[in-house]
Amino acid sequence: MGGGYLAAQAQTEKPSAIVKVGDYAASTDFLNLSAYYQTTRPVTVKVAYFPTYKSGHAIRQKLTLPTGITVAGNLTSTKSGSYLVPSLQLFLARLSYTALAGSAKPGYTIDPGASAYDPQATITDTTRLSAFKRVPAPDYMPGYSHGDLYIGGAKAALSPVEPQTKSIRVTPDGYLEVLKYDRRANAGLGFYQKPVGMGKIVKTDFKDPNRTLYFSHDITGVKTQRVTRDGQTLYRLTLKNLHQPQHIAGNPETGTAGTFDSLYRIGGQLYYTFIGYDGVSD
């Protein structure tokens, strides 16, 4: 597969590049450098859904990715007999509620995995692999982030307590969602329920430190600004990267890596997002 397809080189940071994150020098091997792929035709995969509120086993449901949808993924290789074959891991839990709702059985939520690095599907057969082409990271995706931002400033970012209040999610397929934590949901599923507000991103202006997202309507749960009366770009919301990374030191004795979070100002409120591990930071 040549050209713009899966054989394409990385279009973000170079592997093993060293970048400054605040006062630390961090290897990009340990930062969130998601790759993005766009479908050139419909692709159907099977993904696991967990019971949302009750106990029970996961079920596998078909999920069809339509032509032109952008997904986060990781191209790797797996062993098949005595050969290594290309394998595309897909992080489908990061997709919008709109993209996932059609395949979800009532009372079930897509399995987000134990971490943000757990894929929900892996594709190995050549025919389906050829339906994905590598594309640059969308401008609307915050740098080094998987798109999930949680309300709170530095104190919240450094707290050992898991967030359980409000989140904004920017999805690879181009939506902004406002989510309130559902305390009734099973562990790990609180931020994966129906958003209280959402909008399709119709335009992005990116000039660091600002990502300005435009929508055709206002969004419940976040303060958008009306900018025009006609057309599709009626409202806007700016994600301002404060470039004040927060660092939680690891523990070499226990093999625990340190972590980095970035702070953002969105709609007049502070948010933070996980951007990676310190790895070989000095």
N, C-alpha and C positions, 0 to 999 in steps of 0.2 A: 504494500500500500504506500504509494508515494505521494508527491505533491502536498496538498494541505491536509492529508488524512493522518492516520495514526503514526506514520513514520516521521512526522514533523518534529523539529527540535523544540525544546522548551521556549516559550515566548514570554516568560517572566524573568526571574532571576537565574543566573547561571548556577549549576550544581556546585555546592560547597563554597559559594561566595561568602565572604565575611562582610557583614553590614553592621552599622552602629544602631543599637537600640538603647536610647538614653546614654548612660555611661558605660554600657557593655558592648563588647564586640561579639556578635553572635553569628554562628554559621547558619546559612539558609537551609541546611539540611534539617534543622530543628525548628524552623518556622513554618507557618501554615502557607505553603505555596501550592494552593489548589490548581489543578489543571482543569480546563473546561472543554467540553465537547458538544457539538451540535449535531442533531440527527438530520440525515438527508432523506430519510423515509421513515415511516412508522416502524417502531420496534416494540415487541411485547416481551416482557420479562415477568418472572414470578418473584414476589417479595413476601416477607413474613409480616404478619400483623398480630399484635398482642391484644388480649382483652384490655379494654380501657379501665374499667372499674372493678370487674369481678376477677376471681382467680380462674385460671384455665390455661390451656396450651395455645401456642401460636398456631395460626393457620396461614397457608400460603395462597395468595391471590394473584391473579394476572393484572399487570399494570402496563398499559400501552403508552409509550412515549410518542407523541405525534411528530410529524415532520417539522423541523425547525426549532425544536425545543433545545435549550442549553442546559446541560447538566454538569455537575462537578464529578470528576473521575480521576483515576490513577491507572496509567498503563504500566503493567508489570508483566511477568511471565510465570507460568506454572508448569509443573512437570506432567507430561502425558506420555506414559510408557517411558521410553528412554530419551524423549525429546522435551525441549522447552518450547512452549507455545505462547504467543501473545495473549494476555488476559487484561480486560478492561474492567476495573472495579468501579462501580457506580455508587455515589453517595446520594441516594434518592430521598432520604429523609430530609435533605436540605431543600427539596423542591417546595413550591407553594401549595397551600391548601387546595387551590383550584386544580392543580395538576394531579393531586393524590386522591381527592374526594371521590372521584368516579369509581375507583377500584376498591375503596374501603368498605368492608361489610359493617353494617351498623353495630356499634359497641366495640369496635376494634380500631387500633391505632398502629400505623406503620412502626415497625421496630427501629428505633433510632440507634440501637447498639449501645454498648457500654461506654463508647467514646465517640468523638467526632470523626475518628479515623476508621470506623467500622462501615464497610460497604454493605448496601442492602441487596446488591446483585453483582454477579461477576459473569462477564461474557467472554467466551473462548472460541466459539465457532467463527470461522472466517467470514461467512456470509453476513452475520449480524455485526461483526466488527467493522465491516466495510460501510456500515450505515452511520458511522460516527466520524466526524472530522474535527480535528483540533482547531480551536479558535482562541483568540486572546482573552484574557480575563476581562469580563465586562466592566466598563467604567463605573457602574453603580455599585460594584462589590467593594467594600472597605478593604484597604490594604492589609495583607497578612491575616485576614479574618475569614471565617466561614460564613459570615453574614449575620450571626446572632449577637445582638447587643443587649445588655441588661442594664436596667436603670440603676444609677448610683455613681458616685465619684470615686476618688482614690481609696477612700475607706472601704467601700463596698468591693472594689477590685481586689484589695488585699485581705479581705475577710476570708477565713476558712469555711464560712457558712455558705452552702449552695444557694444561689438566687432562687427566690420563690415569690416574686412580686410581679414585675412587668418587664416585657421584652419587646424589642423591635427586631424583626428578621428581614434581611434583604436576601431574596432567593436568587439562585442562578438563572431561573427562568424569567426574572424581571418583575417581581412583585415586592412591595413593601407590606409587611404584616405587623400589626400590633397585637400582642398576645398578653393575656393575664394568666398567671399561673393557676391551674386547676388543682386545688388541694385534694379533691376527691379522686383524682386519677391515680393509677398505680405508679409506683416509683419509676422515675425516669420519663414519664409521659406527660407531666404537668404542662409543659410548654409546647405540646404537639397537638393541642385541641384547636377547635375552630377559632380563628382570630376574632377579636372584637372590632377590628377595623382593618381594611386592606385596600390596596390600589395597585393597578398595573402601571409600571414606570413607562412613560411614553417618550421621555427624553432625559438625558443626563448631561450636565455641564460639569466637567471635572477640571479644577485648577487648584492644586494642592495649596492649602489644607482642606478645601471645600469640595464636596460632591453635592451638587444641587440636582435633586430629582423632581421631575414634573409629572403631574397627574391630571386626569380629566375631571376629577372630583375631589372634595376634601375627604379626610380619613379620620374616622372616629378613633380617639385615644391619643392623638398626636396633633400638635398645633401647626397646621399648614398655613401658607400665605396665599391669598388670592392675588393673581398677577395680571389676569386679562379676563375679558368677558366672552371671547370667542375662541373657537378652535379646541384642540385637545389639551394644550398646556395651560390649563386654567389655574392650577394650584402648584406650589412648589414647597419643598422641604429640603433644608440643607443639613448635611452630615459634616460637621467640622471636626477634623482630626486635631486634637489639642497638642499632639506631639509631646506628650508627657507620659511615656511608658511607665507602667508600674511593674516592679520586679519582686517576686517572692522567692527567696533563696531556697535552694534544695538542700539535701543532706547526703553528702558523699558516702557516709558510713552506712546508710540504709539504701543507697542507690536511687534516691529520689531526686529527680531533676528539678531545677528551678523553673518558674514560669514567668511569662510576660503577658501583660494586658495593655491595651491601648484605651485612652480616654477620648470620648467624643461628646460634643454638644449637639443635641438634636431637639429642635422645637423648644429651646429655652431650658432644657434639662440635660443633666449629665448622664452618660451611659459608658459602659466599659465592655470590651470584647477581648476574648482570649486570642493571642496571636502566635503563641508557640512556646517552646522550651529554650532555656539558655544553652544547653548542651555544653560546648567547649568555651563558654564565655570566660573572660578573664576579669 
